[in-house]
């Protein structure tokens, strides 16, 4: 029995993470593959083999519900901790409209569609309508990276998912409690009393937990290595305490807990978010596999044409209409409105919360709630699958996609980076140069490069300088510590393999010319090194003023990489390779450059070198 349970846990975690990895490799929406893994191991195996390969209810028994509930609590907290109200002050009008008008409009229209088209009871329709109205950052952000959208459209979709995700979950939880109290036989007055009590308990406990944790962190009562684990433990304790004081108030408590922590201006908030994202990724994968595998074939067969009609109406009528009404007069043109209206994948919270809430309502006597989990899963699957494969063609059809080769973000405007930008522009690699000095950006502006004036580490840069637009980053300011900080900040978005900076100290300035300088910033706290060690900002700048320039060499069948290296005879530094398909690779030390025909090699070479 113990061996079987151990194998079950390993299968759940392994299949969920494998689905996420495969989605990353294929550039598919991860939620589709996670749900697919659960359906294959559960209902599909039951139909084909006569028994499921994974049966969570049989394996975990009465412990399944509490396990799912705790996982959903952590996921909801992770959603709440992303909502910083200060960041909404300077966002554009379309974002504010989608947050403050889009959610209530979408909620009302979705509820109506569920009631009139899907055939659900009005109270269940209102509860599930709140969940289905929300998009989630875990499904939206990968789509933004695929489509290469302009900053304004990317900001609308991104902030809609971040802000509305916890709000929709809170609304659904409150409605769920009202439905549950009614199903238990209480009249509306008693149900309202229980709801008010639950809301009060959840709000007070969530606020108190968030305030206490923030004060403890701010006063230095918790050492840095313990902060992230303590947050996780505090979330579990908060949820359990709320459930003990008043049934089904835990989810509301942890969501409010997350909101309080997110708006407490804690210096360590980013580290906590990243830790929580890692935990949430494992939990999301596991919850999706478990919920999908736990669906019986009869649950899926219970879906009928009314439900199919609702899904079609939801994707093609409800979502576009709510977006049109919410953004009317906000400055979006019809192409942008059409794109936002048709791209609205449902999020992780909707699936996780729907499965948990539906099981509780069935136990409370609402047999008609059994259809909620398969209906929500089918809606999420259809929306994510449809949006995932339609986002690029739709963006191109509406002429919104920044179509073309991958883009490089260069932080630091100086003669060396401007020369690199000119060479990359000639080679067909678009760049954006960011700097805090308007005068330093003057030459870049005059050369026609895309520029960003401002601090790339600021909150404003989170939505004005959309990271999804870029494939890689090069930090090349004179300050090596600042370059390292920029790389550390952007590595979660772009990936550590795609953030580069110049070498710290030049070889002629270092006492350890042939080895890594022990006084330099440790490699774990910096980006990958561009060019070779000992070729820092000072040395590259001296060479620039000494006449070195960037040279472009195009490889062919007759002129290979070996020929290029032989002609260079060790002179100069390889910087970047641009492949024929528009992708590029920054060439760090020891990295083998792509050598296919049509590849353009950019190198920084002395005056005697010639273009080929």
C-alpha positions in Angstrom: 0.0 0.0 0.0 2.8 2.4 0.9 4.7 1.5 -2.3 1.5 2.1 -4.3 0.9 5.5 -2.7 4.6 6.5 -3.2 4.3 5.6 -6.9 1.1 7.5 -7.2 2.6 10.7 -5.8 5.7 10.3 -8.1 3.4 9.8 -11.1 1.4 12.9 -10.3 4.4 15.2 -9.8 6.4 13.6 -12.6 3.7 13.8 -15.2 2.7 17.4 -14.2 6.3 18.7 -14.4 6.9 16.7 -17.6 3.9 18.3 -19.2 5.1 21.8 -18.2 8.6 21.0 -19.7 7.1 19.6 -22.9 4.9 22.7 -23.2 8.0 24.9 -22.9 9.8 22.9 -25.6 6.8 22.9 -28.0 5.7 26.4 -27.1 2.3 25.1 -26.3 0.1 26.3 -23.5 1.2 24.3 -20.5 -2.3 24.0 -19.1 -3.4 22.0 -22.1 -0.7 19.4 -21.7 -1.2 19.2 -17.9 -4.9 18.6 -18.3 -4.2 16.2 -21.1 -1.9 14.2 -18.9 -4.5 13.8 -16.2 -7.2 12.9 -18.7 -5.0 10.2 -20.3 -4.0 8.7 -17.0 -7.6 8.8 -15.6 -10.7 8.8 -17.8 -9.0 7.8 -21.1 -7.3 4.8 -19.4 -10.6 3.8 -17.9 -12.3 3.7 -21.3 -9.4 1.9 -23.0 -8.0 -0.4 -20.3 -11.1 -0.8 -18.1 -9.4 0.9 -15.2 -7.5 4.2 -14.7 -3.7 4.3 -14.4 -4.2 7.1 -11.9 -7.1 7.1 -9.5 -6.6 9.9 -6.9 -9.8 9.2 -5.0 -8.9 5.6 -4.5 -5.3 6.3 -3.6 -5.8 9.1 -1.2 -9.3 8.5 0.1 -10.5 11.1 2.6 -7.2 12.9 2.4 -7.6 14.0 -1.2 -9.9 16.9 -0.4 -7.7 18.5 2.2 -4.6 18.1 0.0 -6.4 19.8 -2.9 -7.7 22.5 -0.6 -4.2 23.3 0.8 -2.8 23.4 -2.8 -5.5 25.8 -3.9 -4.9 28.0 -0.9 -1.2 28.3 -1.9 -2.1 29.0 -5.5 -4.6 31.7 -4.4 -2.1 33.3 -2.2 0.5 33.3 -5.0 -2.1 35.1 -7.1 -2.9 37.6 -4.4 0.8 38.5 -3.8 1.1 39.7 -7.4 -1.5 42.4 -7.0 0.2 45.7 -6.0 -2.4 48.5 -6.1 0.4 51.1 -6.5 1.2 49.7 -9.9 -2.3 50.5 -11.2 -1.9 54.3 -10.6 0.1 54.9 -13.8 -1.3 52.3 -16.1 -3.1 53.2 -19.3 -6.9 53.8 -19.6 -7.6 50.5 -21.3 -6.0 48.6 -18.4 -8.1 50.5 -15.9 -11.2 49.8 -17.9 -10.5 46.1 -18.1 -9.9 45.9 -14.4 -12.8 48.1 -13.1 -15.4 47.5 -15.9 -14.3 44.4 -17.7 -14.6 42.1 -14.7 -18.2 43.0 -13.6 -19.4 43.1 -17.2 -17.8 39.8 -18.0 -19.2 38.3 -14.8 -22.7 39.4 -15.6 -22.6 38.2 -19.2 -21.0 34.9 -18.3 -23.6 34.3 -15.6 -26.4 35.0 -18.1 -24.8 32.6 -20.7 -24.4 29.8 -18.1 -28.1 30.3 -17.0 -29.8 30.7 -20.3 -27.5 28.6 -22.6 -25.7 26.2 -20.3 -28.8 25.4 -18.3 -27.2 25.9 -14.8 -29.1 27.1 -11.8 -28.7 30.8 -11.3 -26.7 30.6 -8.1 -24.2 28.1 -9.6 -24.0 30.2 -12.7 -23.1 33.3 -10.7 -20.4 31.4 -8.8 -18.8 29.7 -11.8 -19.3 32.9 -13.8 -16.9 34.8 -11.4 -14.3 32.1 -11.9 -14.6 31.9 -15.7 -14.4 35.7 -16.0 -10.8 35.7 -14.9 -7.8 35.2 -17.0 -4.6 34.2 -15.3 -1.0 35.3 -15.7 0.2 31.7 -15.8 -1.6 31.2 -19.1 -1.5 34.8 -20.5 2.2 35.6 -20.2 3.4 32.6 -22.4 1.0 33.7 -25.1 2.4 37.2 -25.0 5.9 35.9 -25.6 4.6 33.9 -28.6 2.8 36.8 -30.3 5.4 39.6 -29.9 2.6 42.2 -29.2 3.0 46.0 -28.9 3.5 47.2 -25.3 0.0 48.6 -24.9 -1.9 45.4 -25.9 0.6 43.3 -23.9 0.0 45.5 -20.8 -3.8 45.2 -21.1 -3.8 41.4 -21.2 -1.1 41.1 -18.6 -2.6 43.3 -16.0 -6.1 42.0 -16.6 -4.9 38.6 -15.7 -2.8 39.7 -12.7 -5.6 41.9 -11.1 -8.8 40.0 -12.0 -7.4 36.6 -11.0 -7.6 37.0 -7.2 -10.7 39.3 -7.4 -12.7 36.6 -9.3 -11.6 33.9 -6.9 -12.7 36.0 -3.9 -16.1 36.7 -5.5 -16.6 33.0 -6.3 -15.6 31.9 -2.8 -18.2 34.3 -1.2 -20.9 33.1 -3.5 -19.9 29.5 -2.8 -20.4 30.0 0.9 -23.8 31.5 0.3 -24.8 28.5 -1.9 -23.4 26.0 0.6 -25.3 27.5 3.6 -28.5 27.4 1.6 -27.9 23.8 0.6 -27.4 22.9 4.3 -30.9 24.0 5.0 -30.4 27.5 6.3 -32.7 30.2 5.1 -31.5 33.3 3.2 -31.2 35.3 6.4 -29.2 32.6 8.2 -27.1 32.1 5.0 -26.4 35.8 4.9 -25.4 35.8 8.5 -23.0 32.8 8.0 -21.6 34.6 4.9 -21.1 37.8 6.8 -19.4 35.8 9.6 -17.2 34.0 7.1 -16.3 37.1 5.3 -15.4 38.8 8.6 -13.4 35.9 9.8 -11.5 35.5 6.5 -10.9 39.3 6.2 -9.7 39.7 9.8 -7.5 36.6 9.8 -6.1 37.3 6.4 -5.4 41.0 7.2 -3.9 40.1 10.6 -1.7 37.4 9.1 -0.4 39.7 6.4 0.2 42.6 8.8 1.9 40.4 11.4 4.2 38.8 8.8 5.0 42.2 7.2 5.9 43.7 10.6 8.1 40.7 11.5 10.0 41.0 8.2 10.3 44.8 8.4 11.6 44.7 12.0 14.2 42.1 11.2 12.7 39.4 13.4 13.0 36.8 10.6 16.4 35.9 9.0 16.6 36.1 5.2 17.0 32.3 4.6 13.8 31.7 6.6 11.5 34.3 5.0 10.2 32.3 2.0 9.7 29.1 4.0 8.0 31.1 6.7 5.6 32.6 4.2 4.6 29.1 3.0 4.0 27.9 6.5 2.1 31.1 7.4 -0.2 30.5 4.4 -1.0 27.0 5.5 -1.6 28.1 9.1 -3.8 31.0 8.0 -5.9 28.7 5.9 -6.3 26.0 8.6 -7.1 28.6 11.3 -9.8 30.2 9.1 -11.3 26.8 8.3 -11.4 25.9 12.0 -13.1 29.2 13.0 -15.6 29.2 10.2 -16.0 26.5 7.5 -14.9 27.4 4.0 -13.4 30.8 4.9 -9.8 29.7 4.3 -9.6 30.6 0.6 -10.8 34.1 1.2 -8.4 34.5 4.1 -5.3 33.5 2.2 -6.3 35.6 -0.8 -6.5 38.7 1.5 -3.3 37.6 3.2 -1.6 37.8 -0.2 -3.1 41.2 -1.0 -1.8 42.6 2.3 1.7 41.3 1.8 1.8 42.5 -1.8 1.0 46.1 -0.7 3.3 46.2 2.4 6.4 47.5 0.5 8.6 44.7 1.7 12.2 44.8 0.3 12.2 41.0 0.0 8.9 40.7 -1.8 10.5 39.7 -5.1 12.4 36.8 -3.5 9.2 35.6 -1.9 7.3 35.8 -5.2 9.9 33.7 -6.9 9.9 31.1 -4.2 6.1 31.0 -4.3 6.1 30.8 -8.1 8.3 27.7 -7.8 6.1 26.1 -5.2 3.0 27.1 -7.1 4.3 25.6 -10.3 4.6 22.2 -8.7 1.2 22.5 -7.0 -0.5 23.7 -10.2 1.0 20.8 -12.1 -0.1 18.3 -9.5 -3.6 19.8 -9.0 -4.3 19.8 -12.7 -3.2 16.2 -13.1 -5.2 15.1 -10.0 -8.4 16.9 -10.9 -8.4 15.8 -14.5 -7.5 12.2 -13.6 -10.2 12.1 -10.9 -12.9 12.8 -13.5 -14.9 9.7 -14.3 -15.8 9.0 -17.9 -19.5 9.5 -16.9 -18.6 13.0 -15.7 -17.3 13.9 -19.2 -20.2 12.1 -20.9 -22.6 14.2 -18.8 -21.6 17.3 -20.9 -24.3 17.9 -23.6 -24.9 20.3 -26.4 -26.1 23.0 -24.0 -22.7 23.0 -22.5 -21.0 23.0 -25.9 -23.2 25.9 -26.9 -22.2 27.8 -23.8 -18.5 27.4 -24.5 -18.9 28.7 -28.0 -21.0 31.6 -26.9 -18.6 32.3 -24.0 -15.6 32.5 -26.4 -17.2 34.2 -29.4 -19.8 36.4 -27.9 -19.5 37.0 -24.1 -15.8 37.8 -24.0 -15.7 40.0 -27.1 -18.8 41.9 -26.0 -17.6 42.5 -22.5 -14.3 43.8 -23.9 -16.0 46.1 -26.4 -18.3 47.6 -23.7 -15.4 48.0 -21.2 -12.9 49.6 -23.5 -15.2 51.8 -25.5 -13.7 55.3 -25.7 -10.4 54.2 -24.0 -8.2 54.8 -27.0 -8.0 51.2 -28.3 -8.6 50.9 -32.0 -10.9 48.3 -33.5 -8.0 45.9 -34.2 -6.7 46.1 -30.6 -10.2 45.7 -29.2 -10.9 42.7 -31.4 -7.6 41.0 -30.4 -8.2 41.5 -26.7 -11.8 40.3 -27.0 -10.8 37.1 -28.8 -7.8 36.3 -26.7 -8.9 35.5 -23.2 -7.6 32.1 -21.9 -9.0 31.0 -18.6 -6.6 30.6 -15.7 -5.2 28.0 -13.3 -7.2 29.4 -10.3 -10.5 28.8 -12.1 -9.8 25.1 -12.6 -8.3 24.4 -9.2 -11.0 26.3 -7.3 -13.9 24.9 -9.4 -12.9 21.3 -8.7 -12.6 21.9 -5.0 -15.8 23.9 -4.6 -17.8 21.5 -6.7 -16.9 18.6 -4.6 -17.8 20.5 -1.4 -21.2 21.5 -2.8 -22.0 17.9 -3.9 -21.3 16.8 -0.3 -23.6 19.5 1.0 -26.5 18.2 -1.1 -26.3 20.1 -4.3 -26.2 17.2 -6.8 -26.4 19.5 -9.8 -23.0 20.9 -8.8 -21.4 17.7 -10.1 -21.3 19.1 -13.6 -19.3 22.2 -12.6 -15.8 20.5 -12.7 -16.1 18.9 -16.1 -17.8 22.1 -17.5 -15.1 24.4 -16.2 -12.4 22.0 -17.4 -13.9 21.8 -20.9 -14.2 25.7 -21.0 -10.6 26.2 -19.9 -9.3 23.5 -22.3 -11.2 25.1 -25.2 -10.2 28.7 -24.4 -6.5 27.9 -23.8 -6.3 25.5 -26.7 -8.0 28.0 -29.0 -6.2 31.0 -27.8 -2.8 29.2 -27.7 -3.0 28.3 -31.4 -4.8 31.4 -32.6 -2.8 34.1 -30.9 0.0 34.3 -33.5 -2.2 34.0 -36.7 -4.7 36.5 -35.2 -2.0 39.0 -34.3 -0.6 38.8 -37.8 -4.0 39.0 -39.4 -4.9 42.2 -37.4 -1.4 43.6 -38.1 -0.6 43.8 -34.4 2.3 41.4 -34.2 5.8 42.8 -34.1 6.6 40.3 -36.8 10.2 39.6 -37.7 13.4 38.5 -36.0 13.9 38.3 -32.2 14.7 41.6 -30.4 17.6 42.3 -28.1 17.4 44.7 -25.1 20.7 46.6 -24.5 20.9 48.3 -21.1 23.4 51.2 -21.2 23.9 53.8 -23.9 27.5 54.4 -24.8 29.6 54.5 -28.0 30.3 50.7 -27.8 26.7 49.7 -27.4 25.6 52.2 -30.1 28.2 50.6 -32.5 26.8 47.2 -31.7 23.3 48.4 -32.2 24.2 49.8 -35.7 25.9 46.5 -36.6 22.9 44.5 -35.4 20.4 46.7 -37.3 22.4 46.2 -40.5 22.3 42.4 -39.8 18.5 42.5 -39.3 18.5 42.2 -35.5 16.2 44.8 -33.9 17.3 46.3 -30.6 16.0 48.5 -27.9 18.6 50.6 -26.0 17.6 51.6 -22.4 19.3 54.2 -20.3 18.5 56.7 -17.5 20.2 59.5 -19.3 18.3 61.4 -22.1 21.5 62.9 -23.5 23.2 59.5 -23.6 20.3 58.2 -25.7 20.6 61.1 -28.2 22.9 59.3 -30.6 20.6 56.2 -30.5 17.5 58.3 -31.2 19.2 60.0 -34.1 20.3 56.6 -35.5 16.7 55.5 -35.5 16.9 52.9 -32.8 14.1 52.0 -30.4 15.0 53.5 -27.0 13.6 53.4 -23.5 14.3 56.4 -21.3 14.1 55.4 -17.6 15.2 52.9 -15.0 14.8 49.3 -16.2 14.6 48.2 -12.5 11.6 50.5 -11.7 8.0 49.4 -11.3 7.1 51.5 -14.3 9.4 49.4 -16.5 7.3 46.3 -15.5 4.6 47.4 -17.9 6.2 50.1 -20.1 9.2 47.9 -21.0 7.3 44.6 -21.6 9.9 41.8 -21.2 7.8 39.5 -23.5 9.0 41.7 -26.4 12.7 40.5 -26.0 14.5 37.3 -26.5 17.7 38.3 -24.7 19.3 41.1 -22.7 22.7 42.6 -22.6 23.7 44.8 -19.7 26.6 46.9 -20.8 26.7 50.0 -18.5 30.1 51.1 -16.9 28.9 49.7 -13.5 29.5 46.0 -13.2 27.4 45.7 -10.1 24.4 47.4 -11.8 24.8 45.1 -14.8 24.6 42.1 -12.5 21.5 43.5 -10.7 19.8 44.0 -14.0 20.6 40.5 -15.1 19.3 39.0 -11.8 16.1 41.0 -12.1 15.3 39.9 -15.7 16.5 36.3 -15.5 13.2 35.0 -14.2 11.3 36.5 -17.2 13.8 35.8 -20.0 15.7 32.8 -18.5 19.2 32.8 -17.1 20.6 31.5 -20.4 19.5 34.7 -22.1 20.8 37.5 -19.9 24.4 38.6 -20.5 26.7 41.3 -19.2 30.2 42.4 -19.8 33.1 40.9 -17.9 33.7 42.7 -14.6 37.4 43.7 -14.4 39.7 44.1 -17.4 42.7 41.7 -17.4 45.2 44.6 -17.4 43.5 46.0 -14.3 43.4 42.7 -12.4 46.1 41.0 -10.4 44.7 37.6 -11.4 44.8 37.9 -15.2 44.6 34.2 -16.0 41.8 33.3 -13.5 38.6 34.6 -12.2 39.2 37.6 -9.9 38.2 36.8 -6.4 37.1 40.4 -5.9 34.6 40.2 -8.7 30.9 39.6 -8.2 30.2 35.9 -7.8 28.9 34.2 -11.0 25.7 33.1 -9.3 24.7 36.8 -8.7 25.4 38.0 -12.3 24.4 37.3 -15.8 26.3 35.2 -18.3 29.6 36.8 -19.5 29.6 38.2 -23.0 32.9 37.9 -24.9 35.8 36.5 -22.8 36.9 37.2 -19.2 39.2 40.2 -18.9 37.3 42.1 -21.6 35.3 44.5 -19.5 33.8 47.9 -20.2 37.0 49.9 -19.8 39.0 47.7 -22.2 36.2 47.5 -24.8 35.8 51.3 -24.7 39.6 51.9 -25.1 39.6 49.6 -28.1 36.6 51.5 -29.6 38.4 54.8 -29.4 41.5 53.0 -30.7 39.7 52.2 -34.0 38.1 48.8 -33.3 34.7 48.4 -34.9 32.0 45.8 -35.3 32.3 43.6 -38.4 29.7 41.4 -40.0 30.6 38.2 -41.7 28.0 36.1 -43.6 28.7 32.4 -43.8 27.9 30.3 -46.9 28.5 26.8 -48.2 31.9 27.9 -49.6 32.8 30.2 -46.7 32.4 28.3 -43.4 32.9 29.2 -39.8 36.3 27.6 -39.9 37.3 29.9 -42.7 36.0 32.9 -40.8 38.0 32.0 -37.7 41.1 31.3 -39.7 40.9 34.7 -41.4 40.4 36.4 -38.1 43.5 34.7 -36.8 42.5 35.2 -33.2 42.0 39.0 -33.6 38.8 40.4 -32.2 35.9 39.0 -30.2 32.9 37.1 -31.4 29.7 38.8 -30.1 26.6 37.5 -31.8 25.4 35.1 -34.4 22.2 35.8 -36.4 20.6 32.8 -38.0 18.7 32.9 -41.3 15.4 32.3 -39.4 15.7 35.6 -37.6 16.8 34.1 -34.3 20.1 35.1 -32.7 22.5 33.9 -30.1 24.9 35.9 -28.0 28.2 34.2 -27.9 29.7 33.9 -24.4 33.0 32.3 -23.6 33.3 28.7 -24.8 30.0 28.8 -26.6 30.1 27.2 -30.1 28.7 29.7 -32.6 26.1 28.4 -35.1 27.8 27.5 -38.3 25.1 27.1 -40.9 25.0 28.8 -44.3 23.4 32.2 -44.2 24.4 32.8 -40.5 25.8 36.3 -39.9 28.6 36.5 -37.3 29.1 39.9 -35.6 32.5 40.4 -34.1 34.4 43.3 -32.5 37.6 43.6 -34.5 40.7 45.8 -34.8 41.0 48.3 -37.7 42.9 45.9 -40.0 40.0 43.4 -40.1 37.7 43.7 -43.1 34.1 42.9 -43.7 33.3 39.8 -45.7 
